[in-house]
Amino acid sequence: MPQARTDDGIRLHYEETGAGTPVVFVHEFAGDARSWEPQLRHFGQRYRGVAFNARGYPASDVPESPAAYSQARAADDIASVLDHLRIDRAHVVGLSMGGFATLHFGFRHAARARSLTVAGCVPRNTPSARRACSSRTRTRAASPSSGACWRSIRP
């Protein structure tokens, strides 16, 4: 089982397929690297596809201390996977929780990103932002021409 080691000693399980320009997929809260299997299969035909389990998701290590988890740590874990695989720069794609990690990867490691794709991510997780998104989501459930929730909560 392939594993990358982070700078704080955590082992992260990853899957890799294909060759060429690297595309790294970062999973959502309710998933793991397996969530990206269709994308790995498709993009692996032309690119080097990589997906990994975030810390706390077996087969990656599950640290007991809450201090081992943060947005900065999640962003740095993406960089650790790149380091382990000897990848200088990659396209990074994240969904939901993985989208937030991808966004922070861009803030912390911009030179290592060929591009960032952030999907299903509310960048301001405040009570008012959650209420606005929830309300807009309910309203738009009946309307196929809806836009993204974030439009309603931008500062």
MARLUM-776748 format. One record per residue (C-alpha): residue in one letter; x negated, y, z negated. Coordinates in steps of 0.001 Angstrom, whole numbers, plus 500000, padded with zeros to 6 digits. Layout:
BEGIN
+---+--------+--------+--------+
: r :      x :      y :      z :
+---+--------+--------+--------+
: A :      X :      Y :      Z :
...
+---+--------+--------+--------+
***
This chain:
BEGIN
+---+--------+--------+--------+
: r :      x :      y :      z :
+---+--------+--------+--------+
: M : 500000 : 500000 : 500000 :
: P : 498282 : 503226 : 501135 :
: Q : 497875 : 505905 : 498460 :
: A : 496317 : 509354 : 498354 :
: R : 494932 : 510711 : 495074 :
: T : 495667 : 514279 : 493990 :
: D : 493172 : 516549 : 492246 :
: D : 494866 : 515780 : 488915 :
: G : 494560 : 512012 : 489457 :
: I : 498110 : 511155 : 490576 :
: R : 498437 : 508490 : 493288 :
: L : 500885 : 509324 : 496083 :
: H : 502210 : 506548 : 498308 :
: Y : 502313 : 507458 : 501998 :
: E : 503276 : 505950 : 505330 :
: E : 501565 : 506850 : 508588 :
: T : 502173 : 506071 : 512246 :
: G : 501010 : 507243 : 515659 :
: A : 498127 : 509435 : 516740 :
: G : 497628 : 513010 : 517813 :
: T : 498681 : 516287 : 516225 :
: P : 499808 : 515558 : 512648 :
: V : 503383 : 516102 : 511451 :
: V : 503932 : 515649 : 507706 :
: F : 507455 : 514994 : 506393 :
: V : 508363 : 515947 : 502792 :
: H : 511489 : 514252 : 501376 :
: E : 514547 : 515504 : 499531 :
: F : 515465 : 514881 : 495880 :
: A : 517693 : 511884 : 496609 :
: G : 515248 : 510168 : 498970 :
: D : 511641 : 509175 : 499457 :
: A : 509294 : 508567 : 502390 :
: R : 511716 : 505972 : 503755 :
: S : 514208 : 508781 : 504417 :
: W : 511980 : 509889 : 507289 :
: E : 511714 : 506462 : 508962 :
: P : 513706 : 507448 : 512094 :
: Q : 511600 : 510606 : 512510 :
: L : 508354 : 508677 : 511999 :
: R : 509434 : 506140 : 514586 :
: H : 510349 : 508871 : 517093 :
: F : 507523 : 511369 : 516536 :
: G : 504940 : 508619 : 516058 :
: Q : 505192 : 507973 : 519791 :
: R : 503463 : 511316 : 520509 :
: Y : 502161 : 512593 : 517171 :
: R : 500512 : 511375 : 513980 :
: G : 503509 : 511083 : 511661 :
: V : 503012 : 511045 : 507891 :
: A : 505597 : 510783 : 505105 :
: F : 504827 : 510390 : 501425 :
: N : 506634 : 509825 : 498148 :
: A : 506444 : 512854 : 495882 :
: R : 505093 : 512388 : 492374 :
: G : 507790 : 510863 : 490252 :
: Y : 509063 : 508654 : 493088 :
: P : 507774 : 505063 : 493013 :
: A : 505596 : 503739 : 494682 :
: S : 503849 : 507022 : 493809 :
: D : 502831 : 507575 : 490194 :
: V : 505488 : 508808 : 487765 :
: P : 503779 : 511095 : 485232 :
: E : 505526 : 511242 : 481853 :
: S : 504634 : 514835 : 481044 :
: P : 506967 : 517544 : 482363 :
: A : 503846 : 519689 : 482757 :
: A : 502817 : 517424 : 485667 :
: Y : 505703 : 518779 : 487774 :
: S : 506018 : 522248 : 489332 :
: Q : 506541 : 523939 : 492679 :
: A : 502834 : 524755 : 492826 :
: R : 502004 : 521126 : 492093 :
: A : 504393 : 519895 : 494806 :
: A : 502761 : 522246 : 497329 :
: D : 499282 : 521154 : 496279 :
: D : 500333 : 517500 : 496599 :
: I : 501003 : 518099 : 500301 :
: A : 497468 : 519493 : 500578 :
: S : 496119 : 516442 : 498704 :
: V : 497738 : 514105 : 501237 :
: L : 496179 : 516138 : 504064 :
: D : 492790 : 516005 : 502336 :
: H : 492996 : 512246 : 501851 :
: L : 493875 : 511707 : 505516 :
: R : 491171 : 514174 : 506639 :
: I : 493743 : 516425 : 508294 :
: D : 492712 : 520083 : 508542 :
: R : 496049 : 521457 : 509770 :
: A : 499494 : 519916 : 510251 :
: H : 503068 : 520719 : 511119 :
: V : 504913 : 520329 : 507800 :
: V : 508627 : 519489 : 507728 :
: G : 510590 : 519522 : 504477 :
: L : 514205 : 518884 : 503578 :
: S : 515918 : 520319 : 500495 :
: M : 513509 : 519706 : 497570 :
: G : 510868 : 518923 : 500198 :
: G : 511781 : 522147 : 501988 :
: F : 511019 : 524123 : 498862 :
: A : 507672 : 522307 : 498506 :
: T : 506993 : 523030 : 502186 :
: L : 507793 : 526716 : 501696 :
: H : 505393 : 526907 : 498744 :
: F : 502775 : 524981 : 500746 :
: G : 502991 : 527801 : 503279 :
: F : 502462 : 530393 : 500527 :
: R : 499549 : 528549 : 498913 :
: H : 497881 : 526871 : 501914 :
: A : 498904 : 528956 : 504941 :
: A : 495698 : 528221 : 506866 :
: R : 496482 : 524485 : 506742 :
: A : 499916 : 524818 : 508354 :
: R : 500346 : 524646 : 512124 :
: S : 504018 : 525342 : 511457 :
: L : 506577 : 524972 : 508676 :
: T : 510082 : 523612 : 509099 :
: V : 512163 : 524298 : 506001 :
: A : 515637 : 522729 : 506108 :
: G : 518487 : 522651 : 503626 :
: C : 516687 : 524900 : 501162 :
: V : 518140 : 527816 : 499191 :
: P : 515080 : 529978 : 498481 :
: R : 516604 : 531845 : 495519 :
: N : 517923 : 529344 : 492998 :
: T : 519794 : 531733 : 490712 :
: P : 523342 : 531427 : 489327 :
: S : 524647 : 534093 : 491736 :
: A : 522901 : 532448 : 494708 :
: R : 524389 : 529054 : 493798 :
: R : 527888 : 530567 : 493439 :
: A : 527589 : 532361 : 496781 :
: C : 526344 : 529255 : 498567 :
: S : 528995 : 527043 : 496972 :
: S : 531782 : 529473 : 497829 :
: R : 530580 : 529943 : 501418 :
: T : 530172 : 526178 : 501845 :
: R : 533764 : 525517 : 500758 :
: T : 535054 : 528296 : 503034 :
: R : 533084 : 527076 : 506033 :
: A : 533912 : 523413 : 505593 :
: A : 536935 : 524030 : 507827 :
: S : 535028 : 526191 : 510327 :
: P : 532571 : 524546 : 512763 :
: S : 531072 : 527944 : 513674 :
: S : 529505 : 528621 : 510286 :
: G : 526029 : 530026 : 509619 :
: A : 523523 : 529098 : 506922 :
: C : 524273 : 529812 : 503240 :
: W : 521064 : 531771 : 502814 :
: R : 522439 : 534575 : 504988 :
: S : 524877 : 535452 : 502204 :
: I : 522252 : 535581 : 499449 :
: R : 519330 : 537434 : 501002 :
: P : 518218 : 540373 : 498835 :
+---+--------+--------+--------+
***
